[in-house]
Amino acid sequence: MKRLPILGACLALAPSLPLAAERDPEPDSTVVVTARRDDAAPLTVTPVQTLSGQELVRRRMGTLGETLAGLPGVHLDNFGAGAARPVIRGQTLPRIEVLSDGATLFDVSSVSPDHGIATDPLLLDAIEVQRGPAAVRYGGNATGGAINLIDSKVPKLVPEDGVTGATEVRYGTGDNEKTVVGRVTAGSGNFAVHAEGAKRKAGEYEVPSAFGADRLRDSFADSESYSVGGSWITKKGYIGAAYTRVRNEYGLPGHSHANGVCHLHGYFNPVRVDLHCVGHGSYQNPLDNPDSDTAWIDLRSDRVDVRADYVDPLPGFSGLKFRASHTDYQHDEIDGPILYSRYTNKVKDGRLELTHKPLFGFTGTLGLQYTDGTFGGLNLIDLHVPSTNFYGFEGQTRYVTENSGLFLSERRTFGPVDVELAVRKDWRTVSVPIPGEFFIRVPEEYIPSYEQMDGPNWRQVLEASMREGHVSRNPDRKHRPLSASIGATWNLGGGYSAALALARTERAPNMRELFAFGNNLATNSYELGLLADWEFIDPILAEARIFRGDVLEKSDTLNITLRKAGGPFEFEVGLFHQDVDDYVYAHALETETRNGLAHHFLIYTAGKARFKGIDGQASYRLTPASRVTVFGDYVHAELGDEKGYLPRIPPARLGARYQGDWGPLSAGFEVYRQFTQDRLASLETRTDGYNMLNATLAYRFPHGPGRWTELYLSGTNLTDELAYSHASFVKAQSPLRGRNIVFGLRNQF
């Protein structure tokens, strides 16, 4: 088949990956691996793992968080079967950047833990997990790590025989999962087209009987994903485009609207401000249907991607990489018969990278990125309630973000030492435009009063006053984060290496951290953002004399990585230490329980924080066909000045796995211990530890070169142990899955 040169230089700080293809490599080359040193892809300073081939098939679930959980340093903040997000080294979105082949994946998963990531792991070729600061390349939102989703929706090669593809069907016992997946790439000459689709339907999943029920209510998840794309491919590169639609419907376990009436008392007296959850006057619960109704999310994402990679595009440059996308995202939050909230996110994004040829011994990449997005739906739980205002603006509040980023990374080798330097500067502006057209519905008997106050042109005067008030209350918010890093990898010979990286990262707060003001029923909390006009009740920032809207999170990170690659014994271990100034977190002030369900009063504030820990794995090849691996991770996260621990930090974990591949037969099992988490933040509760046992078995029937059929079984939590995720906002209401066995049939042609 026609293959493109690997654009290792274009990937700068990330390792080179094989170009996406329909046909998987052989089983013994598809385990989780770290970056290896070769001429195209030097070792990177930051720990990187690639999940692909059969190992990806064994692990993939309906959500990205469930698929990646169990990798060293990676946990999940469980929210049923529809919105489990990954947690890397104690941090999750918005401090993890999720990418689609190097381009930002735009949804609203960073705004709330009940919002799913708009991707389907069943259609991915590989998942690249980068632990540690990747902010220089992708911006401050990658301060905790980056996850790159590798797919084939924009073809990068022309199939050798003109057409190639794969199909898969799955059935899961624990949730009655039924899944069908199909993909095909066809081409001739310099042109190739690709089409793929996946449909999954799963009911409420089983939980151990110790939870008090056989199944977790409202944990169902149905999803559909489709994509079609095409590329023009030459010997120097390709340019192509794809359209993708994702549609998910999933339940919200632990959801209750009993506390929809909660509001604050003591607005003008900060000493007495508290959460009040009894209705009176204008404070009434907008949701009057019973809690027995199902709460669920109906998610839709339409996205167009344009991608191009070229070698030697211009004199003096060895590579060009271009990514552009347009995302139209919407999800409805529904409770029984009520549509009570709607989130939207429309984003245009472009990214261009140019890699120069060696200059004074350095090779590097200059890049720029521009993003223009409009987000809406925050603080909305009464979309179904008709407005009773006499005048105002039609429509919901929208937040418009415009961001420009410029970055440069350079690399040079000094004998056995590879040195990397990188810097990125961003210019971000967030504006809140007037929601819509001005309306007046004043009763006739009130008009004389308005005319007496403002004269015969009272309508124009009232509209001008409303517009002026909106502008004065919502000035543009500007942030100018700057990030830089320096690192070195010392190649010690014999496959051994040691890497040291120092990074200074700045991150601007996201929309919820800035603008939250009201009830978030999914997380059972009443939240106030940095711009909620409550400066006087934030003693942490008041003491530091920082205006809440000007907060910029600043992280200093030290990362040490020790590796051994090649031979029967291999390992990778990462140690990290991160000090953060103005770390933005939801500080718990109070818990209200009078309605029978705990409702937390959270205020987003900023203070000093510290993360430190270790993660990694070591493996030994027992025979040419089998390998045993030991893995583990530990994170210690606390607030500075002895103010306690940070909330929802996963506990330590230690485990082992065995994998054997004997011709057409492969098998493996994994066991690990998740320890108890008793380092608790304010108002948190202890999470007991648990043991987890997983296993896989597969048999492959070959039909010719690159063609085969495979039967497989994959079992998780085989001991059916009751387990909770400490990182989850609804851990008590949403335990992890009980015993589940997936039967699958894969076919590749």
Solvent accessible surface area in square Angstrom, and as a share of the most:
residue,aa,sasa,rsa
1,M,74,0.33
2,K,110,0.47
3,R,155,0.57
4,L,16,0.08
5,P,67,0.42
6,I,85,0.43
7,L,30,0.15
8,G,13,0.12
9,A,50,0.39
10,C,1,0.01
11,L,37,0.18
12,A,18,0.14
13,L,34,0.17
14,A,11,0.08
15,P,10,0.06
16,S,23,0.15
17,L,29,0.15
18,P,107,0.67
19,L,39,0.19
20,A,11,0.09
21,A,31,0.24
22,E,12,0.05
23,R,50,0.18
24,D,35,0.18
25,P,71,0.44
26,E,115,0.52
27,P,20,0.13
28,D,89,0.46
29,S,67,0.44
30,T,1,0.00
31,V,45,0.26
32,V,16,0.09
33,V,49,0.28
34,T,23,0.14
35,A,9,0.07
36,R,101,0.37
37,R,118,0.43
38,D,81,0.42
39,D,152,0.79
40,A,48,0.37
41,A,11,0.09
42,P,38,0.24
43,L,11,0.05
44,T,1,0.01
45,V,6,0.04
46,T,17,0.10
47,P,0,0.00
48,V,1,0.00
49,Q,2,0.01
50,T,17,0.10
51,L,0,0.00
52,S,26,0.17
53,G,7,0.07
54,Q,6,0.03
55,E,16,0.07
56,L,3,0.02
57,V,9,0.05
58,R,33,0.12
59,R,34,0.12
60,R,17,0.06
61,M,27,0.12
62,G,20,0.19
63,T,11,0.07
64,L,3,0.02
65,G,0,0.00
66,E,26,0.12
67,T,1,0.00
68,L,0,0.00
69,A,24,0.18
70,G,1,0.01
71,L,1,0.01
72,P,0,0.00
73,G,2,0.02
74,V,0,0.00
75,H,15,0.07
76,L,21,0.11
77,D,4,0.02
78,N,3,0.02
79,F,1,0.00
80,G,0,0.00
81,A,3,0.02
82,G,10,0.10
83,A,2,0.01
84,A,3,0.02
85,R,10,0.04
86,P,0,0.00
87,V,3,0.02
88,I,0,0.00
89,R,11,0.04
90,G,9,0.09
91,Q,12,0.05
92,T,30,0.18
93,L,15,0.07
94,P,17,0.11
95,R,19,0.07
96,I,4,0.02
97,E,19,0.09
98,V,8,0.05
99,L,2,0.01
100,S,4,0.03
101,D,11,0.06
102,G,4,0.04
103,A,3,0.02
104,T,18,0.10
105,L,23,0.12
106,F,32,0.13
107,D,18,0.09
108,V,1,0.01
109,S,2,0.01
110,S,38,0.24
111,V,11,0.07
112,S,3,0.02
113,P,10,0.06
114,D,2,0.01
115,H,1,0.01
116,G,1,0.01
117,I,16,0.08
118,A,8,0.06
119,T,21,0.12
120,D,15,0.08
121,P,0,0.00
122,L,4,0.02
123,L,11,0.05
124,L,13,0.06
125,D,27,0.14
126,A,10,0.08
127,I,0,0.00
128,E,8,0.04
129,V,0,0.00
130,Q,13,0.06
131,R,2,0.01
132,G,4,0.04
133,P,20,0.13
134,A,6,0.04
135,A,2,0.01
136,V,9,0.05
137,R,12,0.04
138,Y,22,0.08
139,G,6,0.06
140,G,12,0.11
141,N,64,0.33
142,A,0,0.00
143,T,4,0.02
144,G,4,0.04
145,G,0,0.00
146,A,4,0.03
147,I,0,0.00
148,N,17,0.09
149,L,4,0.02
150,I,10,0.05
151,D,8,0.04
152,S,8,0.05
153,K,15,0.07
154,V,1,0.00
155,P,6,0.04
156,K,17,0.07
157,L,11,0.05
158,V,10,0.06
159,P,7,0.05
160,E,111,0.50
161,D,82,0.42
162,G,26,0.25
163,V,66,0.38
164,T,9,0.05
165,G,0,0.00
166,A,18,0.14
167,T,64,0.37
168,E,8,0.03
169,V,70,0.40
170,R,17,0.06
171,Y,90,0.34
172,G,0,0.00
173,T,55,0.32
174,G,3,0.03
175,D,2,0.01
176,N,70,0.36
177,E,5,0.02
178,K,108,0.46
179,T,2,0.01
180,V,93,0.53
181,V,8,0.05
182,G,25,0.24
183,R,30,0.11
184,V,57,0.33
185,T,7,0.04
186,A,35,0.27
187,G,18,0.18
188,S,90,0.58
189,G,44,0.42
190,N,53,0.27
191,F,100,0.42
192,A,0,0.00
193,V,66,0.38
194,H,2,0.01
195,A,42,0.32
196,E,17,0.07
197,G,17,0.16
198,A,2,0.02
199,K,105,0.45
200,R,12,0.04
201,K,123,0.52
202,A,4,0.03
203,G,30,0.29
204,E,58,0.26
205,Y,4,0.01
206,E,61,0.28
207,V,8,0.05
208,P,6,0.04
209,S,88,0.57
210,A,82,0.63
211,F,59,0.25
212,G,70,0.67
213,A,42,0.32
214,D,108,0.56
215,R,96,0.35
216,L,6,0.03
217,R,113,0.41
218,D,8,0.04
219,S,0,0.00
220,F,48,0.20
221,A,6,0.04
222,D,36,0.19
223,S,18,0.12
224,E,52,0.23
225,S,3,0.02
226,Y,101,0.38
227,S,7,0.04
228,V,84,0.48
229,G,10,0.09
230,G,18,0.17
231,S,2,0.01
232,W,132,0.46
233,I,4,0.02
234,T,44,0.25
235,K,184,0.78
236,K,98,0.42
237,G,3,0.03
238,Y,1,0.00
239,I,84,0.43
240,G,8,0.08
241,A,43,0.33
242,A,4,0.03
243,Y,91,0.35
244,T,18,0.10
245,R,88,0.32
246,V,10,0.05
247,R,85,0.31
248,N,18,0.09
249,E,54,0.24
250,Y,2,0.01
251,G,0,0.00
252,L,1,0.01
253,P,1,0.00
254,G,24,0.23
255,H,19,0.09
256,S,13,0.08
257,H,8,0.04
258,A,33,0.26
259,N,2,0.01
260,G,6,0.06
261,V,16,0.09
262,C,4,0.03
263,H,9,0.04
264,L,19,0.10
265,H,62,0.28
266,G,26,0.25
267,Y,85,0.32
268,F,188,0.78
269,N,58,0.30
270,P,56,0.35
271,V,138,0.79
272,R,177,0.65
273,V,27,0.16
274,D,52,0.27
275,L,1,0.01
276,H,35,0.16
277,C,1,0.01
278,V,65,0.37
279,G,31,0.30
280,H,75,0.33
281,G,69,0.66
282,S,108,0.70
283,Y,101,0.39
284,Q,106,0.47
285,N,44,0.23
286,P,31,0.20
287,L,3,0.02
288,D,128,0.66
289,N,18,0.09
290,P,83,0.52
291,D,61,0.32
292,S,85,0.55
293,D,38,0.20
294,T,49,0.28
295,A,2,0.02
296,W,59,0.21
297,I,0,0.00
298,D,27,0.14
299,L,0,0.00
300,R,55,0.20
301,S,7,0.04
302,D,21,0.11
303,R,10,0.04
304,V,66,0.38
305,D,2,0.01
306,V,49,0.28
307,R,1,0.00
308,A,5,0.04
309,D,12,0.06
310,Y,52,0.20
311,V,27,0.15
312,D,69,0.36
313,P,38,0.24
314,L,93,0.46
315,P,128,0.80
316,G,43,0.42
317,F,58,0.24
318,S,33,0.21
319,G,1,0.01
320,L,38,0.19
321,K,16,0.07
322,F,65,0.27
323,R,6,0.02
324,A,24,0.19
325,S,10,0.06
326,H,75,0.33
327,T,1,0.01
328,D,38,0.20
329,Y,0,0.00
330,Q,47,0.21
331,H,1,0.00
332,D,17,0.09
333,E,13,0.06
334,I,27,0.14
335,D,1,0.01
336,G,28,0.27
337,P,113,0.71
338,I,22,0.11
339,L,58,0.29
340,Y,4,0.02
341,S,1,0.00
342,R,89,0.33
343,Y,12,0.05
344,T,22,0.13
345,N,15,0.08
346,K,110,0.47
347,V,5,0.03
348,K,124,0.52
349,D,8,0.04
350,G,21,0.20
351,R,7,0.03
352,L,57,0.28
353,E,2,0.01
354,L,34,0.17
355,T,1,0.00
356,H,31,0.14
357,K,85,0.36
358,P,101,0.63
359,L,104,0.52
360,F,173,0.72
361,G,42,0.40
362,F,55,0.23
363,T,46,0.27
364,G,7,0.07
365,T,0,0.00
366,L,86,0.43
367,G,2,0.02
368,L,92,0.46
369,Q,14,0.06
370,Y,94,0.36
371,T,18,0.10
372,D,54,0.28
373,G,8,0.08
374,T,47,0.27
375,F,12,0.05
376,G,1,0.01
377,G,3,0.03
378,L,13,0.06
379,N,56,0.29
380,L,23,0.11
381,I,27,0.13
382,D,63,0.32
383,L,55,0.27
384,H,62,0.28
385,V,71,0.41
386,P,109,0.69
387,S,72,0.47
388,T,123,0.72
389,N,93,0.48
390,F,81,0.34
391,Y,70,0.27
392,G,6,0.06
393,F,31,0.13
394,E,77,0.34
395,G,52,0.50
396,Q,69,0.31
397,T,54,0.32
398,R,78,0.28
399,Y,13,0.05
400,V,41,0.23
401,T,29,0.17
402,E,82,0.37
403,N,25,0.13
404,S,42,0.27
405,G,5,0.04
406,L,84,0.42
407,F,5,0.02
408,L,66,0.33
409,S,8,0.05
410,E,32,0.14
411,R,34,0.12
412,R,81,0.29
413,T,69,0.40
414,F,98,0.41
415,G,58,0.56
416,P,71,0.45
417,V,41,0.23
418,D,0,0.00
419,V,31,0.18
420,E,11,0.05
421,L,68,0.34
422,A,8,0.06
423,V,62,0.35
424,R,9,0.03
425,K,56,0.24
426,D,10,0.05
427,W,107,0.38
428,R,27,0.10
429,T,32,0.19
430,V,0,0.00
431,S,30,0.19
432,V,12,0.07
433,P,58,0.37
434,I,47,0.24
435,P,38,0.24
436,G,28,0.27
437,E,134,0.60
438,F,33,0.14
439,F,27,0.11
440,I,39,0.20
441,R,126,0.46
442,V,18,0.10
443,P,44,0.28
444,E,133,0.59
445,E,122,0.55
446,Y,94,0.36
447,I,27,0.14
448,P,81,0.51
449,S,62,0.40
450,Y,31,0.12
451,E,78,0.35
452,Q,162,0.72
453,M,134,0.60
454,D,57,0.29
455,G,22,0.21
456,P,122,0.77
457,N,91,0.47
458,W,8,0.03
459,R,114,0.42
460,Q,117,0.52
461,V,66,0.38
462,L,21,0.11
463,E,54,0.24
464,A,59,0.46
465,S,65,0.42
466,M,53,0.23
467,R,83,0.30
468,E,125,0.56
469,G,18,0.17
470,H,16,0.07
471,V,95,0.55
472,S,81,0.52
473,R,164,0.60
474,N,41,0.21
475,P,56,0.35
476,D,78,0.40
477,R,46,0.17
478,K,124,0.52
479,H,9,0.04
480,R,89,0.32
481,P,12,0.07
482,L,81,0.40
483,S,4,0.03
484,A,40,0.31
485,S,28,0.18
486,I,88,0.45
487,G,8,0.07
488,A,34,0.27
489,T,0,0.00
490,W,138,0.49
491,N,25,0.13
492,L,89,0.44
493,G,46,0.44
494,G,67,0.64
495,G,35,0.34
496,Y,95,0.36
497,S,3,0.02
498,A,27,0.21
499,A,2,0.02
500,L,84,0.42
501,A,11,0.08
502,L,88,0.44
503,A,12,0.09
504,R,94,0.34
505,T,4,0.02
506,E,23,0.10
507,R,3,0.01
508,A,11,0.08
509,P,1,0.01
510,N,20,0.10
511,M,21,0.09
512,R,20,0.07
513,E,10,0.04
514,L,0,0.00
515,F,26,0.11
516,A,1,0.00
517,F,83,0.35
518,G,15,0.14
519,N,19,0.10
520,N,15,0.08
521,L,4,0.02
522,A,6,0.04
523,T,3,0.02
524,N,9,0.04
525,S,0,0.00
526,Y,18,0.07
527,E,3,0.01
528,L,0,0.00
529,G,0,0.00
530,L,1,0.01
531,L,33,0.17
532,A,3,0.03
533,D,85,0.44
534,W,3,0.01
535,E,66,0.30
536,F,99,0.41
537,I,15,0.08
538,D,3,0.02
539,P,96,0.60
540,I,32,0.16
541,L,3,0.01
542,A,63,0.49
543,E,142,0.64
544,A,57,0.45
545,R,223,0.82
546,I,52,0.26
547,F,85,0.35
548,R,3,0.01
549,G,2,0.02
550,D,94,0.49
551,V,1,0.01
552,L,26,0.13
553,E,2,0.01
554,K,56,0.24
555,S,3,0.02
556,D,66,0.34
557,T,10,0.06
558,L,66,0.33
559,N,2,0.01
560,I,62,0.31
561,T,0,0.00
562,L,75,0.37
563,R,5,0.02
564,K,24,0.10
565,A,26,0.20
566,G,33,0.32
567,G,50,0.48
568,P,74,0.46
569,F,85,0.35
570,E,27,0.12
571,F,46,0.19
572,E,3,0.01
573,V,40,0.23
574,G,0,0.00
575,L,71,0.35
576,F,16,0.07
577,H,65,0.29
578,Q,9,0.04
579,D,56,0.29
580,V,4,0.02
581,D,55,0.28
582,D,26,0.14
583,Y,17,0.06
584,V,1,0.01
585,Y,17,0.07
586,A,10,0.08
587,H,53,0.23
588,A,17,0.13
589,L,74,0.37
590,E,48,0.21
591,T,46,0.27
592,E,17,0.08
593,T,82,0.48
594,R,137,0.50
595,N,56,0.29
596,G,72,0.70
597,L,39,0.19
598,A,37,0.29
599,H,1,0.00
600,H,53,0.24
601,F,3,0.01
602,L,11,0.05
603,I,3,0.02
604,Y,22,0.09
605,T,1,0.00
606,A,1,0.01
607,G,12,0.12
608,K,108,0.46
609,A,4,0.03
610,R,79,0.29
611,F,1,0.00
612,K,84,0.35
613,G,14,0.14
614,I,75,0.38
615,D,4,0.02
616,G,9,0.08
617,Q,28,0.12
618,A,34,0.26
619,S,13,0.09
620,Y,102,0.39
621,R,79,0.29
622,L,95,0.47
623,T,67,0.39
624,P,127,0.80
625,A,30,0.23
626,S,6,0.04
627,R,35,0.13
628,V,47,0.27
629,T,12,0.07
630,V,78,0.45
631,F,3,0.01
632,G,13,0.13
633,D,10,0.05
634,Y,73,0.28
635,V,18,0.10
636,H,26,0.12
637,A,5,0.04
638,E,40,0.18
639,L,16,0.08
640,G,6,0.06
641,D,106,0.55
642,E,176,0.79
643,K,108,0.46
644,G,35,0.33
645,Y,71,0.27
646,L,4,0.02
647,P,24,0.15
648,R,58,0.21
649,I,13,0.07
650,P,6,0.04
651,P,10,0.06
652,A,27,0.21
653,R,10,0.04
654,L,101,0.50
655,G,9,0.08
656,A,33,0.26
657,R,32,0.12
658,Y,57,0.21
659,Q,25,0.11
660,G,0,0.00
661,D,23,0.12
662,W,109,0.38
663,G,62,0.60
664,P,61,0.38
665,L,66,0.33
666,S,6,0.04
667,A,24,0.18
668,G,10,0.09
669,F,103,0.43
670,E,14,0.06
671,V,62,0.35
672,Y,24,0.09
673,R,85,0.31
674,Q,15,0.07
675,F,85,0.36
676,T,42,0.24
677,Q,13,0.06
678,D,87,0.45
679,R,102,0.37
680,L,54,0.27
681,A,16,0.12
682,S,63,0.41
683,L,87,0.43
684,E,38,0.17
685,T,86,0.50
686,R,139,0.51
687,T,7,0.04
688,D,90,0.47
689,G,16,0.16
690,Y,12,0.05
691,N,70,0.36
692,M,15,0.07
693,L,55,0.28
694,N,27,0.14
695,A,32,0.25
696,T,27,0.15
697,L,86,0.43
698,A,9,0.07
699,Y,88,0.34
700,R,20,0.07
701,F,88,0.37
702,P,101,0.64
703,H,112,0.50
704,G,35,0.34
705,P,122,0.77
706,G,32,0.30
707,R,73,0.27
708,W,15,0.05
709,T,27,0.15
710,E,4,0.02
711,L,89,0.44
712,Y,11,0.04
713,L,74,0.37
714,S,12,0.07
715,G,6,0.05
716,T,36,0.21
717,N,3,0.01
718,L,47,0.23
719,T,79,0.46
720,D,47,0.24
721,E,54,0.24
722,L,48,0.24
723,A,2,0.02
724,Y,55,0.21
725,S,10,0.07
726,H,8,0.04
727,A,7,0.06
728,S,6,0.04
729,F,58,0.24
730,V,1,0.00
731,K,33,0.14
732,A,62,0.48
733,Q,56,0.25
734,S,0,0.00
735,P,0,0.00
736,L,22,0.11
737,R,22,0.08
738,G,1,0.01
739,R,107,0.39
740,N,5,0.03
741,I,52,0.26
742,V,6,0.04
743,F,92,0.38
744,G,7,0.07
745,L,70,0.35
746,R,22,0.08
747,N,49,0.25
748,Q,4,0.02
749,F,71,0.30
